[in-house]
């Protein structure tokens, strides 16, 4: 009888030991070392299934990656950011003049605006804009020749595809002001159910 109780106590101790030391929680590993961050590719999709890169372009013409950033197991709503010279810059739809569509731009910490464009095979730059709104969601499209609209998606390097959309929290045209720039909507990677 005592042998059985002793064996159970030892198993409980070792079970706790294994769980505590060999299976750290995601929050601990993400906070301490930045582990478990997954960068999703942002692409425009042409009708022939060709994928075009989407990049942020600074004032000097340098191209910078645009990624959806997954920092947990939940992939239903991911931030879309520009990775520029070691900084992670927000990407937003901005309020700009009398444009029919809402331009998608990256905003740096001084309020400078970087263009966000799809890059064609021949180096052609396609605008990326918010083109239509339904409720709180705004469709994001790359705009090609003759005003053809192409879907913008995010692709996980592991598994999965999300749609890139604008997300409005408020009904007003100006959602927020970031570094002096008027924002229409936040650009997110959303899982479609």
N, C-alpha and C positions, 0 to 999 in steps of 0.2 A: 504494500500500500504506500509506504513512504517512498519507495523507489519510483512509483508512478507519479506521485506529487512532485518529487525532485525533478524528474524528467520533463514534466510539463512546465515547471518554473524555468528550467534551463532553456527549453524551446521558446518560451515567451520572451526571455531575455535576448536570445540570439535573433529572434524575429524582429524585435524592436531595434536591435543593433543594425541588422541588415537594412531595414526601412529607413532608419535615421541617417546612416552614413553612405549608403550606396544608391539611394534614390532621392536626391535633393529635389525640392519643389521647383517648378518652373520660375516662380517669382524670385527665389534666391539666385538661381543661375543667371537670370536676366539682369537683375539689379547689380550683382557683383562683377560680372565679366561681360555683359552685353551679349551673352550667348542666346541662342534660339531665335535670333532675328533673321527673318527670311525676306529677301528682296525679290519682289515679283517684277517681271518684265512688263512694260507698257508698250502696246503695239496698236497700230491701225490695221484693219483687216480689209483687203481688197476683195472684189467678187471672185477672183481666181484663187482665193485662199493664200495669196501672198501677204506676208506680214511686213509692215514698215515700222522702223524704229521711231520712237517719239523722244525728242531731246529738248532740253532747255538751251537757249542760245544767248550768250551774254553779249555785251556791247562790242566786244572785240571779235565776235564771230566764232568763239570757241563753243563746242558742243559739250553738254553735260547730261549725265544719265537722269532719267525720270523713272522712279520706281514706286510701286506700292509696297508699304512696309508692314510686315506681319510680325508682331512681337508677342503673340500668344497663340493658343490652339484655335481660337475663334477667327474664321476667315470671312465672316459675314460683312464686316465693315472695316476697310483698311485705309489708312492715310496715303495720299499720293503726294510725293515730295520730289524736289530736284536736289541732286547731290552735287554741290558746287564747291570746289576747293575746300573740302573737309567740312562744309556746312550743309545742314539739311534744311532746305528752304520750302516754305509752304507754296502749294500750287492752288490757285483760285480762279474763278471766273470773275472778271472785273467789269465794272460799269464804265463804258467808254463811249462818249459822244452819242451819235445817232445810229450806231452800227445795228444792223438787223439782228446780229447774233452777239453772244457774249464771249469775248476773247478769253482763252485760257492762258494764264501767265504765271510765272514764278516771281516771288517778291523777296528781295534780299532785305537785310536788317537796316539798311539805310533808306528803304523805300524805292530802290531802283527796280525796274520791271524787266524781266527776261522773257523773251518770246518762247513759246512752247510750240514746236512744229513736228509734223511727221516728215521723215526724210525718204524721198522716193529713190528708186534704183539709180536714176541718172543724177541724183543730187538735188532734184527738185524739192522745194519746201512747200508743204501743204499746211494751211492754217488749221489749228485745232480750236474749236469753239463750242459753246453751248448753243444748241440750235432750236430746241423746243422744250417746253415745260409742261409737265403733267403733275399737278399737285405740288409736292415738295421735291420732285425729281426733275432734273434738267438733262436731256440727252447730250452727250459729248460726242462730237464727230470730227473727223479729219475732212477737210473740204478740198476736193480735187478740181481738175479742169471741168469746165461747164457746170460748176456748182454741184458735182456729184458728192454725196455724203457717204463716208465710210465709218463703220463702227470702231470704237476704241475699247480695247479690252486689257485686262491684266492677266498674265500667265505665271503660275507658280513654277519654280524650277523643280518642285517635287511632284505636285499633282493639283489640278484644278484650274479653272478659268473663271474670272469675275468680269463684270461689266464696269466700265469707268463712267461715272455720272456726276452731275452736280447735285449737291444736297443743300436745300434751303431750310433754315430753321424758322424763319420769320416770313411774313407775307410782304413786307416792304421790299422795294427794289434794292436798297442798300442794306445788305445783311450785317456788315461790320465795316470798320475802317482799320486797315492794318498798315502801319508805317506810312500813313498818309494816303493810302490807296483805297478807293471805294470798292468793296467786294459785293458781288451779286450772289455768288454761291460758293460753297466749299467743294473741292474736287475729291471724290472718294472712289474706292474700288468696292463694289457691292456684289454680293453673291445673289444670283437670281434663282428663285425657287420655282 
